[in-house]
Amino acid sequence: MALQGRSPSTRLRAERRNALLADYRPLPGAHDELMAPDGSIRPHWEPFLAEWSGLSQDELGHRFGLADRHVRDTGVSYRVHGDLDASDPLAGERSWPLNHVPLIIPGAEWQTIAAGVAQRATLLSSLLGDIYGPGEMIAKGLLPAAVVTGSPDYLRPLQGTANGGTLQLYAADLGRGPDGRWWVLGDRTQAPSGAGYALENRLALGRAFPDLFRAMNVERLASFFQGFRAGLAASSRRVEPRICLLTPGALNESYFEHAYLARYLGFLLVEGGDLLMRDGRVHVRTIAGLKRADVIWRRIDGDFSDPLELNSASALGVAGLVQAVRQGNVQIANGLGSGVVEARALMGFLPALAEHVLGDELILPHIATWWCGQQRARSEVIDRLDEMSISSAFRASVDGLNGNTILPGDLSPDARSALRARIEARGLDYVGQEIVRLSTMPVFQGGRLQPHPMTLRVFAAATPDGWKVMPGGFCRISEDVDARAVTLGSGVRSSDVWITSDKPVEQVTLLPSADRISIRRVIGTMPSRAADNLFWLGRYLERTEATLRLVRALLGRLIDADDATPERAETLRRLANLLIAWGAAPAGKDHSTASKASAALHSVDQYGSALSSVREARRTASVIRERLSIDAWRLFGDLQRQLTLSGDEPSEGDAYETADTALKTLAAFSGLSQENMVRGAGWRFLDIGRRLERGIATCRFARHFADSSAPGDCLDALLDLTDSQITYRSRYLLGPALAPVLDLVMLDPYNPRSVAFQIDRLDVEIAALPTLSEDGMLEAPRRLALKLAAECRTAEASRLDRTSILLFEQLLMGLASAVADRYFLQNSEPEGSRMTGIA
């Protein structure tokens, strides 16, 4: 296929090529992916360089912009371990560091890599079965018992269980040595991460260079995920199993990947609190009751998965999960004890195990490793300490390492002596490994290509047809030009990996063909946690709006200096007092009215301020980001930026404009939710939260500004707060009067800001929610909604007073509690258990 686009002259192409490669030199002693030792370009990179040489700097910038826009629009993000803030899950979030140059590997070379990774997955899977089964490898002396039992990832309660050490997804971290040979740097069997980011890298670069992608016949990734999904489904006893992805939550470093993969693969994203053990089976708490979970793809450490039998301090797992595994009632991927074969201590024994188990040598060797738990290996490590890297033998950090790999040759004499003493005293905690110099690949910097060290994570999935290796992977690139493996760490950039073919590749997609699409209008059962967060998202947004309206009404009257009447002073007092009562503004005479209004907008210390409510809304939204549109997510960021005070306290006019602008942004979100969200269960809970909070706020406004002693200006403020000025003026020629104002804001079912309108909508939405049984009895939320509707429809504006308005407010708060008790905190019988058995 010919590349499309502009065709500059041969001379111009040559000039651009020379500019790209200016000063590009492989690092000493390291293999370079792009350039051979003699300075020639490796043949499989030529089509890529030819395409880039045909693009000007502006055109390249445009292509990069397409890729970066995809990353930005889809919200691809990650966190650095330890860079977390429980009060603000978004504080440590970083945009995905995409390298615009792919790693290119020819298909012939990839076949060896794929075979080696599949072989290693087979070996480790067999080894896990033996560790949690008969234990022959230990009995025959091929594996020291301490390498297994000394690992914190060996879970004794899983011994003898069929699912204890199963392996459905495996990943190998690879590096290429100076001789061009690929080496295994580490195994990932606990909960391998990076597959979702590899897919996002592909989508981003595929958007930037679609013609080049097709012309080079780059292998697709969809078939790998298709096989992985089929493998998980096949592990269940049910024909159409419910597959869940268990995530630690929004504070996890790779939460974006969890949410993204759950949506891409059609799995239910759950946290530990969403799951419940009942009658030997695991169920998902949903708004329709308990639904059986057949397969759980866990992304939490095995020992954190069950606080009952494993780590009692865990708040991430499910009490009783081990018992469900033991009884064979749920399949876990990877098995809870699978992390035991991830230990570095095991690597030194794998060659002999491969000979015994597989009857063959390892296709992909790993870096030379000496476990210091054996006398001979410990002596060799100590004798050659300056020539090795020292790491923890197991996942747990040990004294002197803090979870990191160190180079003793770079330590001071005293530090080196201390390390040697620790290894001699307790060698089983340490491994020594050969120092490997990683290969380098090009990174685009300063208008040209520059070499940087890289590692490659390759994934293998257990499918019904055997192990299938992803034709690509997760490439990490170091910002440091030191090519020693131990200095790479987690990397600072990531690249797509292109496996090229000599013939056109099959167009594989996870989407069904047009003639086989099963039509559906709902997306399945909603977990209670997701409904809970949508409900509170609606409430926080409505609280923000109420605070903003109070501030705008207060500042508008302060700015209007021509109306300094006693009535105006009374209105200002009531507005300020309500902000104080809501926790939005500080109390005390030391704060002027204007400063109270400013605090109600911008304060991070006042829990009821607009900024605090927006931060809570954004935090809540971050947990259900996969259910929100990109535009909606951007609006949360816009709101927080608008309300964050970056300088001195603003003037009254500036603060008024801030409140007004923020209200317009909230109106944009309301428009998105009303016009763009499908009217499913998610939208209903978002709307129920907003309606409840708006009704409660309106009752509070009415109690404070529409009592029998309220002056006309207070009634006018109430109309402002409920956005009902135009409607009132169109109906009544005279100024605000108590009964007509109360009727409009409390009892008018045609006013979308009135309490009556909110109650009518709540009645409709709650009636559409699922019920647990078909016994003809009304559930608590429905009963309260009907009671509220009856009270509202029979009330008279002339008889409304503070007490009767407070009753409406309390009934609304009671309805909010009833909704939470029924749909979010429910511990109901599993689906069908009364009639047909558990589904």
C-alpha positions in Angstrom: 0.0 0.0 0.0 1.5 3.4 -1.0 1.8 6.0 1.6 -0.5 8.9 1.1 0.2 12.6 1.6 2.5 15.2 0.2 5.5 14.2 -1.8 8.4 16.7 -1.3 11.4 16.5 -3.5 14.1 13.9 -2.9 16.5 16.6 -1.8 14.1 18.0 0.7 13.4 14.5 2.1 17.2 13.9 2.4 17.6 17.2 4.3 14.8 16.3 6.7 16.2 12.8 7.2 19.6 14.3 8.1 18.0 16.7 10.5 16.1 13.9 12.2 19.3 11.8 12.6 21.7 14.7 13.4 24.0 13.6 16.2 22.1 10.3 16.7 24.7 8.0 18.2 24.0 4.7 20.0 25.1 4.7 23.6 28.5 3.0 24.2 28.1 -0.7 24.9 24.4 -0.7 24.2 22.4 -2.2 21.3 20.3 0.4 19.4 16.9 -0.4 17.9 17.2 2.1 15.1 20.9 2.2 14.1 23.4 -0.5 13.5 27.0 -0.2 14.9 28.3 0.9 11.5 25.8 3.9 11.5 23.4 2.4 9.0 19.6 2.3 9.6 18.2 -1.1 10.3 16.0 -2.1 7.3 12.7 -2.4 9.2 12.9 1.2 10.3 13.3 2.6 6.7 9.6 2.9 5.9 9.1 4.9 9.2 12.0 7.3 8.5 10.8 7.7 4.9 7.4 8.8 6.1 8.8 11.2 8.7 11.2 12.6 6.1 8.3 13.6 4.0 6.7 15.7 6.8 7.8 19.2 7.7 8.2 20.2 11.4 4.8 21.8 11.3 3.2 18.7 9.9 4.9 16.5 12.4 3.7 18.8 15.2 0.2 18.4 13.8 0.5 14.6 13.9 1.8 14.7 17.4 -1.1 17.0 18.3 -3.5 14.4 17.1 -2.0 11.8 19.3 -1.8 14.1 22.3 -5.4 15.2 21.8 -6.5 11.6 22.0 -4.6 11.2 25.3 -6.1 14.4 26.6 -9.6 13.8 25.4 -9.8 10.3 26.7 -8.3 11.3 30.0 -5.4 8.7 29.9 -3.6 9.2 33.2 -1.5 7.4 35.8 -0.1 8.0 39.2 3.4 7.6 40.7 3.4 5.2 43.7 3.3 7.2 46.9 2.2 10.3 45.2 -1.4 10.0 46.5 -3.8 12.3 48.4 -6.8 10.5 49.9 -8.7 13.8 50.2 -8.3 14.6 46.5 -7.9 11.5 44.2 -7.1 13.8 41.3 -4.2 15.7 43.0 -1.5 13.3 42.0 -2.9 12.3 38.6 -0.5 12.8 35.7 -1.2 12.9 32.0 0.1 9.8 30.1 3.7 10.4 28.9 3.4 9.2 25.3 6.5 8.9 23.1 5.5 9.7 19.5 8.0 7.2 18.1 6.9 3.5 18.1 9.2 0.6 18.9 9.4 -1.4 15.6 10.1 -5.1 15.7 10.0 -7.2 12.5 7.7 -10.2 12.5 10.4 -12.8 12.1 12.2 -11.6 15.3 8.9 -11.4 17.1 8.1 -15.0 16.6 11.1 -16.0 18.8 10.0 -13.5 21.5 6.4 -14.8 21.4 7.5 -18.4 21.6 9.8 -17.6 24.5 7.0 -15.7 26.4 4.5 -18.5 25.8 7.0 -21.1 27.0 7.7 -19.1 30.1 4.0 -18.7 30.8 3.5 -22.5 30.4 6.4 -23.2 32.8 5.2 -20.8 35.5 1.6 -22.0 35.2 2.8 -25.6 35.7 5.0 -24.6 38.6 2.1 -22.8 40.3 0.0 -25.9 40.0 2.7 -27.9 41.6 3.3 -25.4 44.4 -0.3 -25.4 45.5 -0.7 -29.1 44.6 1.6 -32.1 45.0 4.8 -30.2 45.7 7.0 -32.5 43.6 9.5 -29.8 42.6 10.4 -29.2 46.3 10.3 -32.9 47.1 12.8 -33.6 44.3 15.2 -30.9 45.3 14.7 -28.8 42.2 13.3 -25.9 44.2 14.3 -24.9 47.8 11.3 -24.8 50.1 12.4 -21.4 51.4 12.0 -19.9 48.0 8.3 -20.7 48.2 7.4 -20.4 51.9 9.7 -17.4 52.4 7.7 -15.4 50.0 4.9 -13.1 51.3 3.0 -14.1 48.2 2.8 -17.7 49.1 -0.7 -18.0 50.6 -1.0 -21.1 52.8 -4.8 -21.1 53.0 -4.9 -21.7 49.2 -2.8 -24.9 49.4 -4.7 -27.7 47.8 -7.2 -25.5 46.0 -7.6 -26.0 42.2 -7.8 -22.2 41.6 -5.2 -21.2 44.1 -2.3 -20.7 41.7 -3.9 -20.5 38.3 -2.5 -18.2 35.7 -4.7 -16.5 33.1 -2.5 -13.4 32.3 1.2 -13.4 32.4 3.7 -10.7 31.5 7.5 -10.7 31.0 9.7 -7.6 31.3 12.3 -7.9 28.5 15.5 -6.0 27.7 17.9 -6.4 24.8 21.5 -6.9 25.7 24.5 -5.4 23.8 24.7 -8.5 21.6 21.1 -7.9 20.4 19.7 -10.9 22.3 16.5 -10.4 24.3 16.6 -11.2 28.0 13.9 -11.6 30.6 14.4 -9.0 33.4 11.4 -10.1 35.5 8.1 -12.0 35.6 4.7 -10.6 36.3 2.2 -13.1 37.6 0.4 -11.3 40.5 -1.7 -8.8 38.6 0.2 -7.7 35.5 -0.5 -4.1 34.5 0.1 -2.2 31.3 -2.1 -4.0 28.7 -4.7 -1.2 28.7 -2.0 1.4 28.4 -0.5 -0.6 25.5 -3.9 -0.4 23.8 -4.2 3.3 24.4 -0.7 3.9 22.9 -1.8 2.0 19.8 -5.0 4.1 19.5 -3.0 7.4 19.9 -0.3 6.6 17.4 -2.7 5.0 15.0 -4.5 8.3 14.9 -1.3 10.2 14.2 0.1 7.9 11.5 -2.8 5.8 10.1 -1.3 5.5 6.6 2.1 4.4 7.9 0.4 2.0 10.3 -1.4 0.3 7.4 1.5 0.4 5.0 3.9 -1.3 7.4 1.3 -4.1 8.1 1.3 -3.6 11.8 -0.2 -6.5 13.7 -3.5 -5.8 15.5 -4.1 -6.1 19.3 -7.8 -6.9 19.3 -7.3 -10.7 18.8 -5.3 -10.9 22.0 -8.0 -9.3 24.1 -10.6 -11.4 22.3 -8.7 -14.5 23.3 -8.2 -13.3 26.9 -11.9 -12.6 27.3 -12.8 -16.0 25.9 -10.4 -17.7 28.3 -11.9 -16.0 31.3 -15.4 -17.0 30.1 -14.3 -20.6 29.5 -13.0 -20.9 33.1 -16.6 -20.5 34.4 -19.2 -23.2 34.6 -22.0 -20.9 33.3 -22.6 -20.3 29.6 -22.8 -16.5 30.0 -20.8 -15.8 33.1 -20.7 -12.4 34.8 -17.1 -11.3 34.7 -15.9 -8.6 37.1 -12.7 -6.6 37.2 -11.8 -6.0 40.9 -9.9 -2.7 41.4 -8.5 -1.2 44.5 -10.2 2.0 43.6 -9.6 5.5 42.2 -6.4 6.0 44.3 -4.6 3.2 42.6 -1.7 4.1 40.3 -3.3 2.5 37.3 -7.0 3.0 38.0 -7.6 4.6 34.6 -6.4 1.3 33.0 -8.8 -0.7 35.2 -11.8 1.4 34.2 -10.7 1.5 30.5 -10.2 -2.3 30.2 -13.5 -3.0 32.0 -15.3 -0.9 29.5 -13.4 -2.2 26.5 -13.9 -5.9 27.4 -17.4 -5.5 28.7 -16.6 -6.5 32.3 -18.2 -5.1 35.4 -15.8 -2.8 37.3 -16.1 -3.4 41.0 -14.4 -2.7 44.3 -14.2 -4.9 47.3 -17.1 -3.2 48.9 -19.3 -4.1 45.9 -18.9 -7.8 46.5 -20.5 -10.0 49.2 -20.0 -13.6 50.1 -23.3 -15.5 50.5 -23.9 -19.2 50.7 -20.4 -20.1 49.4 -20.7 -17.8 46.4 -19.6 -14.2 45.6 -22.2 -11.7 44.6 -22.2 -8.1 43.4 -24.3 -5.6 45.2 -26.5 -4.0 42.6 -29.5 -1.8 42.6 -31.6 -4.9 41.6 -30.2 -6.9 44.5 -27.4 -9.4 44.7 -26.1 -10.8 41.4 -23.7 -13.7 41.2 -20.1 -13.0 40.2 -18.7 -16.0 38.3 -15.2 -14.8 37.3 -13.2 -12.1 39.0 -10.2 -10.6 37.3 -8.4 -9.1 40.2 -6.1 -6.1 40.1 -5.3 -6.2 43.8 -2.5 -8.2 45.6 -3.6 -11.7 46.5 -3.0 -11.3 50.2 -5.3 -8.3 50.2 -8.2 -10.2 48.6 -9.7 -11.7 51.8 -9.4 -10.0 55.2 -11.0 -13.1 56.8 -8.3 -15.7 55.9 -5.5 -13.6 54.5 -4.5 -10.0 55.4 -6.9 -8.9 58.2 -5.9 -5.3 57.7 -7.2 -5.2 54.1 -10.1 -3.0 53.2 -9.8 -3.9 49.5 -10.9 -7.5 49.4 -14.0 -9.7 50.1 -14.4 -11.5 53.4 -14.9 -15.2 52.6 -13.4 -15.1 49.1 -10.9 -17.9 49.8 -13.7 -20.1 50.9 -15.6 -19.5 47.7 -12.4 -20.3 45.8 -11.9 -23.4 47.9 -15.4 -24.6 47.0 -14.9 -23.9 43.3 -17.8 -21.4 43.2 -15.8 -18.5 41.7 -12.9 -18.3 39.4 -10.1 -15.8 40.2 -7.7 -14.5 37.5 -4.9 -14.6 38.3 -5.2 -17.1 41.2 -4.9 -15.6 44.6 -1.5 -17.2 45.3 0.0 -16.7 41.8 2.4 -13.9 43.0 4.7 -16.5 44.5 6.4 -17.3 41.2 7.0 -13.6 40.6 9.9 -13.6 43.1 13.4 -12.8 41.8 14.6 -15.6 44.1 13.0 -18.1 41.8 14.8 -17.0 38.6 18.0 -18.8 39.4 16.1 -22.2 39.5 14.0 -21.8 36.3 16.5 -23.2 33.8 16.6 -26.5 35.6 12.9 -26.5 36.2 12.3 -25.9 32.5 14.4 -28.9 31.6 12.5 -31.1 34.1 8.9 -29.8 33.4 9.1 -29.0 29.7 12.0 -31.1 28.7 13.6 -28.2 26.9 15.8 -25.1 27.5 14.3 -21.7 28.0 14.0 -19.9 24.6 14.4 -16.5 26.3 17.1 -16.6 29.0 16.9 -14.3 32.0 19.6 -12.2 33.5 22.0 -14.3 35.7 20.5 -14.4 39.2 22.0 -15.7 42.5 19.7 -16.3 45.5 21.7 -15.5 48.6 19.7 -18.1 50.6 22.2 -20.7 49.5 25.8 -20.7 50.8 27.6 -21.1 47.4 25.5 -18.4 45.7 25.8 -16.0 48.7 29.6 -16.4 48.6 29.8 -15.6 44.9 27.6 -12.5 45.3 29.7 -11.2 48.2 33.0 -11.9 46.3 31.7 -10.1 43.2 29.6 -7.5 45.0 30.9 -4.5 43.0 30.0 -6.3 39.7 26.4 -7.0 40.6 23.0 -5.3 41.3 21.4 -6.3 44.6 17.6 -6.6 44.9 15.0 -8.0 47.3 14.5 -11.7 46.8 10.7 -11.3 47.3 8.1 -8.6 46.9 8.6 -7.4 50.5 11.2 -4.6 51.0 14.2 -5.5 53.1 16.7 -3.5 55.1 18.9 -1.2 53.0 16.9 -1.5 49.8 13.5 0.1 50.5 12.0 -1.8 47.5 14.7 -0.5 45.1 17.6 -2.2 43.3 21.0 -0.8 44.1 24.5 -1.0 42.6 27.0 -1.7 45.4 29.7 -0.4 43.1 28.2 3.1 43.4 28.0 3.0 47.2 30.4 4.5 49.6 32.8 2.0 51.4 30.8 2.2 54.6 27.5 1.6 52.9 29.0 -1.2 50.9 30.3 -2.9 54.0 26.9 -2.5 55.7 25.2 -4.1 52.8 27.7 -7.0 52.8 27.0 -7.6 56.5 23.2 -7.7 55.9 23.6 -10.2 53.1 25.8 -12.4 55.3 23.4 -12.2 58.2 20.2 -12.9 56.3 21.0 -13.9 52.7 17.6 -15.4 51.9 16.2 -11.8 51.6 18.5 -10.8 48.8 19.4 -11.7 45.3 22.4 -10.7 43.2 21.9 -10.2 39.5 24.2 -9.4 36.6 24.2 -5.8 35.5 22.6 -5.6 32.1 22.9 -2.6 29.7 19.6 -2.1 28.0 19.1 -1.4 24.3 18.1 2.1 23.2 15.3 3.4 20.9 14.6 6.8 19.4 12.8 9.6 21.2 11.8 12.8 19.4 13.4 15.7 21.3 14.5 19.2 20.2 13.4 18.6 16.6 15.4 15.4 16.1 15.7 11.8 17.2 17.8 10.8 20.3 18.5 7.4 21.8 17.1 6.5 25.2 17.1 3.1 27.1 13.9 1.1 27.0 12.3 -2.1 28.4 9.5 -4.1 26.9 6.6 -5.8 28.7 5.0 -8.6 26.7 1.7 -10.2 27.7 0.4 -13.7 27.3 -3.2 -14.8 27.9 -4.5 -18.3 28.6 -7.2 -18.8 25.9 -9.3 -21.9 25.0 -6.7 -22.5 22.3 -3.7 -22.3 24.5 -1.4 -19.3 25.4 -1.7 -16.3 23.1 0.9 -13.6 23.1 -0.1 -10.0 22.4 1.6 -8.9 19.1 3.0 -5.8 20.7 3.4 -4.7 24.3 4.0 -2.0 26.8 7.3 -0.2 26.1 8.8 2.0 28.8 11.5 4.5 28.1 14.0 6.0 30.5 14.6 9.7 30.6 18.1 8.9 31.9 20.7 8.0 29.3 22.3 5.5 31.7 21.5 2.2 30.0 21.8 0.0 33.1 18.6 -1.9 33.7 18.5 -1.0 37.4 18.3 2.7 36.8 15.3 2.6 34.5 12.7 2.3 37.3 9.2 2.8 36.2 10.2 4.9 33.2 9.0 8.3 32.2 7.6 7.7 28.7 5.8 5.0 26.9 5.6 3.9 23.3 3.5 1.8 21.1 5.1 -1.4 19.9 4.7 -2.2 16.2 5.1 -5.8 15.1 5.4 -5.6 11.3 4.5 -8.3 8.8 5.4 -9.0 5.1 1.8 -9.4 4.2 -1.5 -7.6 5.0 -2.7 -8.3 8.5 -6.2 -9.6 9.4 -8.6 -6.8 10.5 -9.6 -8.1 13.9 -11.9 -6.2 16.2 -13.7 -6.9 19.4 -16.9 -5.4 17.9 -19.3 -7.9 16.4 -20.1 -7.8 12.7 -23.0 -5.6 11.5 -25.2 -8.6 10.8 -24.6 -10.2 14.2 -25.1 -7.3 16.6 -27.5 -8.1 19.4 -29.7 -5.0 19.8 -29.8 -3.7 23.4 -31.1 -0.6 25.1 -29.6 -1.0 28.5 -26.0 -1.8 29.5 -26.7 -4.3 32.2 -27.0 -4.2 36.0 -25.6 -1.3 37.8 -23.4 -1.9 40.9 -24.7 -0.2 44.0 -21.5 1.7 44.4 -21.7 3.3 41.0 -25.3 4.3 41.7 -24.3 5.7 45.0 -21.6 7.8 43.4 -23.9 9.1 40.7 -26.5 10.0 43.3 -23.9 11.9 45.3 -22.5 13.5 42.3 -25.9 15.0 41.6 -26.2 16.2 45.2 -22.8 17.8 45.3 -23.4 19.6 42.0 -26.7 20.9 43.3 -25.1 22.0 46.6 -22.5 23.9 44.5 -25.3 25.6 42.6 -27.2 26.6 45.7 -24.1 28.1 47.3 -23.2 30.0 44.0 -26.8 31.4 43.9 -26.5 32.6 47.5 -23.2 34.3 46.8 -24.4 35.9 43.6 -27.5 37.2 45.3 -25.5 38.6 48.2 -22.8 40.3 46.1 -25.4 41.7 43.7 -27.1 43.5 46.6 -23.8 44.6 48.0 -22.8 46.1 44.7 -26.1 47.9 44.3 -25.1 50.8 46.5 -28.2 52.9 45.5 -30.5 50.7 47.6 -29.2 51.0 51.1 -32.6 50.5 52.8 -33.3 48.6 56.1 -35.0 46.0 53.9 -31.8 45.5 52.0 -29.8 45.3 55.1 -32.1 42.6 56.5 -31.8 40.6 53.2 -28.0 40.8 53.4 -28.0 39.6 56.9 -30.1 36.6 56.1 -28.1 35.7 53.0 -24.8 35.9 55.0 -26.3 33.9 57.9 -27.4 31.2 55.6 -23.9 30.9 54.1 -22.6 30.6 57.6 -25.2 28.0 58.6 -24.2 25.9 55.5 -20.6 25.9 56.5 -19.7 28.0 53.4 -18.5 31.1 55.1 -16.8 31.9 58.4 -18.8 33.4 61.4 -17.7 36.3 63.5 -17.6 40.1 63.3 -14.0 40.0 62.1 -15.2 39.0 58.6 -17.0 41.5 56.4 -19.9 40.5 54.3 -17.8 40.7 51.2 -15.1 38.5 52.7 -17.7 36.0 53.7 -19.0 35.8 50.2 -15.5 35.4 48.9 -14.8 32.6 51.3 -18.1 30.9 50.3 -16.7 30.8 46.7 -13.0 30.0 47.2 -12.3 28.7 50.6 -10.7 25.2 50.9 -11.2 25.3 54.7 -15.0 25.8 54.7 -16.6 22.4 54.0 -19.7 24.1 52.5 -17.9 26.5 50.1 -18.6 26.2 46.4 -15.0 25.1 45.8 -15.2 22.3 48.5 -18.4 21.0 46.9 -16.9 21.0 43.4 -13.9 19.1 44.7 -16.2 16.6 46.3 -18.1 16.3 43.1 -15.0 15.8 41.0 -13.7 13.3 43.5 -16.9 11.4 43.3 -16.9 11.6 39.5 -13.4 10.2 39.4 -14.6 6.9 40.7 -17.2 6.6 37.9 -15.2 8.3 35.2 -16.0 5.5 32.8 -19.7 6.4 33.0 -19.2 10.1 32.1 -18.6 11.8 28.8 -15.4 13.6 28.1 -17.2 16.9 27.9 -18.8 16.3 31.3 -15.4 15.5 32.8 -13.9 18.6 31.4 -16.6 20.7 33.0 -15.6 19.5 36.4 -12.0 20.7 35.8 -13.3 24.0 34.4 -15.4 24.5 37.6 -12.5 23.8 39.9 -10.2 26.2 38.0 -12.8 28.9 38.0 -13.3 28.7 41.8 -9.6 28.2 42.8 -8.2 31.4 44.2 -4.7 32.0 42.8 -4.0 35.5 44.1 -5.4 38.1 46.5 -9.0 38.2 47.5 -11.0 39.4 44.5 -13.1 42.5 44.5 -16.9 42.3 44.9 -17.4 42.7 41.2 -14.8 40.0 40.3 -16.3 37.6 42.8 -19.8 38.2 41.3 -18.5 37.4 37.9 -16.8 34.3 39.2 -20.1 33.1 40.7 -22.0 33.9 37.5 -19.5 32.1 35.3 -19.5 29.1 37.5 -23.3 28.9 37.4 -23.1 29.0 33.6 -20.7 26.1 33.6 -23.1 24.1 35.9 -25.9 24.9 33.5 -23.7 23.4 30.7 -23.4 20.1 32.7 -27.2 20.1 33.3 -27.7 20.4 29.6 -25.3 17.5 28.9 -27.0 15.3 31.5 -30.5 16.1 30.2 -29.7 15.9 26.5 -26.8 13.5 26.2 -27.2 10.9 28.9 -29.2 7.8 28.1 -32.2 7.5 30.4 -30.9 4.4 32.2 -30.4 3.6 35.8 -27.2 5.8 36.0 -29.0 8.9 34.8 -31.9 8.2 37.1 -29.7 8.2 40.2 -27.9 11.3 39.1 -31.2 13.0 38.6 -32.7 11.7 41.9 -29.7 13.2 43.7 -30.1 16.5 42.0 -33.8 16.6 42.6 -33.5 15.8 46.2 -30.8 18.3 46.9 -32.6 21.0 44.9 -35.8 20.4 46.9 -34.1 20.5 50.2 -32.2 23.7 49.3 -35.4 25.4 48.1 -37.1 24.5 51.4 -34.3 26.1 53.3 -34.4 29.2 51.1 -38.1 29.4 51.7 -37.8 29.0 55.5 -35.2 31.8 55.6 -36.6 34.3 53.2 -40.4 33.7 53.2 -41.6 33.8 56.8 -44.4 36.1 57.9 -42.0 38.9 58.9 -40.0 38.8 55.7 -39.8 42.2 53.9 -40.4 42.4 50.2 -36.7 42.4 49.4 -36.3 39.0 51.1 -39.1 37.6 48.9 -37.3 39.1 45.9 -34.1 37.4 47.0 -36.0 34.1 47.2 -37.2 34.5 43.6 -33.5 35.1 42.6 -32.3 32.1 44.4 -34.9 29.9 42.7 -34.4 31.5 39.3 -38.1 32.3 39.2 -38.1 36.1 38.8 -39.3 36.1 35.1 -42.1 33.6 35.8 -43.3 35.6 38.8 -43.3 38.9 36.9 -45.2 37.4 34.0 -48.0 36.3 36.3 -48.3 39.2 38.8 -48.2 42.9 38.1 -47.5 43.8 41.8 -44.2 43.2 43.6 -43.4 40.1 45.5 -46.1 39.0 48.0 -45.8 36.1 50.4 -48.5 33.7 49.2 -47.9 33.9 45.5 -44.1 33.6 46.0 -44.5 30.6 48.2 -46.9 29.0 45.7 -44.4 29.5 42.9 -41.3 28.2 44.7 -43.0 25.5 46.8 -46.2 24.1 45.2 -46.3 25.0 41.5 -45.8 21.7 39.6 -45.1 23.6 36.4 -42.1 25.5 37.7 -39.0 23.4 37.2 -37.3 25.1 40.2 -40.2 24.4 42.7 -40.3 21.8 45.4 -43.5 20.4 43.8 -41.7 19.8 40.5 -38.8 18.0 42.2 -41.2 15.8 44.1 -43.1 14.9 40.9 -39.9 14.0 39.1 -38.7 12.0 42.1 -41.9 10.0 42.1 -41.5 9.2 38.4 -37.8 8.2 38.7 -38.2 6.1 41.8 -41.1 4.3 40.3 -38.9 3.3 37.4 -36.1 1.8 39.6 -35.9 -2.0 40.0 -37.7 -3.7 42.9 -36.4 -6.8 44.8 -39.6 -8.8 44.8 -42.9 -9.0 43.0 -45.1 -9.3 46.1 -47.2 -6.1 45.2 -45.9 -4.3 48.3 -44.4 -0.8 47.9 -40.8 -0.4 49.0 -39.8 2.4 51.4 -38.5 4.9 48.8 -41.7 4.6 46.7 -43.9 4.9 49.8 -42.2 8.1 50.9 -42.3 9.6 47.4 -46.0 9.0 47.2 -46.5 10.5 50.7 -44.5 13.6 49.6 -46.5 13.9 46.4 -49.8 13.7 48.3 -48.6 16.3 50.9 -47.5 18.7 48.2 -50.6 18.4 46.1 -53.0 19.0 49.0 -51.0 21.9 50.5 -52.1 25.5 50.2 -49.7 28.4 49.9 -51.6 30.6 52.3 -51.2 28.0 55.0 -47.5 27.4 54.5 -45.3 28.5 57.4 -41.8 27.7 58.6 -43.0 24.5 60.4 -44.9 23.1 57.4 -41.9 23.9 55.1 -39.6 22.2 57.5 -41.8 19.1 57.3 -41.3 19.0 53.5 -37.6 19.4 54.0 -37.5 16.6 56.6 -39.5 14.3 54.3 -37.1 14.9 51.4 -34.2 14.1 53.7 -35.9 11.0 54.8 -36.5 10.0 51.2 -32.8 10.5 50.5 -32.0 8.1 53.4 -34.5 5.6 52.2 -33.0 5.6 48.7 -29.5 5.1 50.2 -30.7 2.3 52.5 -32.5 0.4 49.7 -30.1 0.8 46.8 -26.6 1.6 48.2 -26.5 -0.2 51.6 -28.8 -3.0 50.7 -27.9 -6.5 51.9 -30.8 -8.2 50.3 -31.5 -11.8 49.2 -29.6 -12.8 46.0 -31.5 -12.6 42.8 -34.1 -15.4 42.3 -33.2 -17.1 45.7 -36.9 -17.1 46.8 -38.2 -18.7 43.7 -35.8 -20.3 41.3 -32.4 -20.4 43.1 -29.5 -18.1 42.8 -28.7 -17.0 39.2 
